[in-house]
Amino acid sequence: MENPYNIALFVTEDLTTSMGINFEMPTSTAAYVEYSISGEDNFIQLEASPKIRYFDDNEVYLYEAIIDNLDPNTTYEYRVVNNDGTETSGFYEFTTLTSDD
């Protein structure tokens, strides 16, 4: 699957109830992670924190979001989107760990 927004999950302190997401946008904008339990349509929108970086004199617009209060052993689907919806990723999935892991 293509990943034009360089979306990557990252480890949080408790992977049974939270997940971290890093991604990139082509311009400086407000950006969000939209997520829900897989198969459901009640998406929650979480604003991501911007982190502008410079590589070879080019600005790169990186973002980070940590989703909390997730259910253990549950598959979620998510995507990233900018403030006006003109930049939207496809959907991806992750599964939280069980509380026994």
Residue pairs with C-beta under 8 A, 6 or more apart in sequence:
1 90
1 92
2 90
3 89
4 89
5 23
5 24
5 25
5 80
5 87
5 89
6 22
6 23
6 24
7 21
7 22
7 23
7 80
7 89
7 92
8 21
8 22
8 23
9 19
9 20
9 21
9 22
9 94
10 20
10 21
10 22
11 20
12 18
12 19
12 20
12 66
15 96
15 97
15 101
16 70
16 72
16 73
16 96
16 97
16 98
16 99
16 101
17 68
17 69
17 70
17 71
17 72
17 96
18 66
18 67
18 68
18 69
18 70
18 96
19 66
19 67
19 70
19 76
19 94
19 96
20 64
20 65
20 66
20 67
21 33
21 48
21 64
21 65
21 66
21 67
21 78
21 80
22 62
22 63
22 64
23 31
23 33
23 48
23 62
23 63
23 80
23 89
24 60
24 61
24 62
24 63
25 31
25 61
25 63
25 80
25 82
25 87
26 61
26 87
27 61
27 82
27 87
28 50
28 52
28 59
28 61
29 61
29 82
29 83
29 84
29 87
30 47
30 82
30 83
31 47
31 48
31 50
31 61
31 63
31 80
31 81
31 82
31 83
32 45
32 46
32 47
32 48
32 65
32 80
32 81
32 82
32 83
33 45
33 46
33 48
33 65
33 67
33 78
33 79
33 80
34 43
34 44
34 45
34 46
34 78
34 79
34 80
34 81
35 43
35 44
35 46
35 67
35 76
35 77
35 78
35 79
36 42
36 43
36 44
36 76
36 77
36 78
37 71
37 74
37 75
37 76
37 77
38 75
38 76
38 77
38 93
39 77
46 65
46 67
47 65
48 63
48 64
48 65
48 80
49 63
49 64
49 65
50 61
50 62
50 63
51 62
51 63
51 64
52 59
52 60
52 61
52 62
53 59
53 60
53 62
54 60
63 80
67 76
67 78
70 76
70 96
71 96
72 96
72 97
72 98
72 99
73 95
73 96
73 97
73 98
73 99
74 95
74 96
75 93
75 94
75 95
76 93
76 94
76 95
76 96
77 91
77 92
77 93
78 91
78 92
78 93
78 94
79 88
79 89
79 90
79 91
79 92
80 88
80 89
81 87
81 88
81 89
82 88
